[in-house]
Structures are given as C-alpha cells and as structure tokens.
Amino acid sequence: MKKYHGFMSYSHRVNQGLVARLQRDVQRFGRGFLSPWSVRIFRDASDLTSHPGLWPELQERLRQSEHLLYLATPQAAASPWIRKELSYWASLHEGRLDNFLVVLLDGEIVFQSQGGVDWSKTTALPRWLDDGDSEENRDLGAALPDEPKYLDLRWARDQAAPSLKDPRYFDIVASLAA
C-alpha cells in the first residue's frame, strides 16, 4: 500500500494559499469530524523537513504515491524541477504518465480535434510531452498518448481561500478525492 494517495507537482511561483487550501480540502473531503485524513496528499511545502538530499527525498515520495497531481501553469511547464518530477514519474510507469491528474490553474491546455496536444496554443503543459524529434522528447514523447481529463481551476487563481460552498470548487475537490 502506498503512503500517499497523491503527490502535488506545482510551481512555487503560483498562489501558495490556493495550493495549500486545495491540499487541505482534498485531504479532509469525506471524512468524519474526528477522523484522520481520508486522502493523503504530499506537498513539499507541508511535508518535507530540512533535508540535505532534496532530489532523493522527492524520488522516494514519488515512489510512495499512487497519483501525480500536476497543478498546470506556464511557470510549472517551464520548471526544470517539475520536468524532473514528471520524468521520474513516467520512468516509474514504463514511460507513461499513468495516474496523472491535471488541475489547470493558469494558462491554456488545447487539444487538436484529431487528437494530441496543440502545442501552438498550449502553455500549461511541459513541452517535453511533445512528440518532437529532439533527444529529450524522444525519451518522453509517448508519456501522454491520450488527452487527460483535467480540472479547470483558473477561475480561482487569485483566491487564497475558495470555499467548498462554491459548487465549482466542491466538484474539483470531490473529483480529486475520488
């Protein structure tokens, strides 16, 4: 059994209040008043202590997670750390991004009608997911062969504390907790 239901991969340059709130609400969703977390989500800012080897520690947490929760933004798409996390996740799953959950916080994710990502319009997914000819793309181009279902939380990007009373936010939290 895995220690974490999910591992949050996100840019630290986004609204940290929203990221922390999302983690807390997903973990608490569906539990009783005095019950422990129903879902356990790893987020580096809340779950890591000072550690001399950050990357080996993150690799261990990725191995201990059932799902990878990618908080999609243009900053995340450009982050070398997030590329490392997604690449490592794909290596754990035979080169695919299995159990890959996407929450769109900013930017765009556009798919072509015949399938595949429209990279001319997409800003919130890392370019290494492209099936291009470069050496780095050759290794990971097939990691995302199908269009993932993603949750659109862009409407809340400037809110530190969206409420579960908002049906849009409630549905996103419920989907992630499921």
Disulfide bonds with the S-S distance in Angstrom:
none
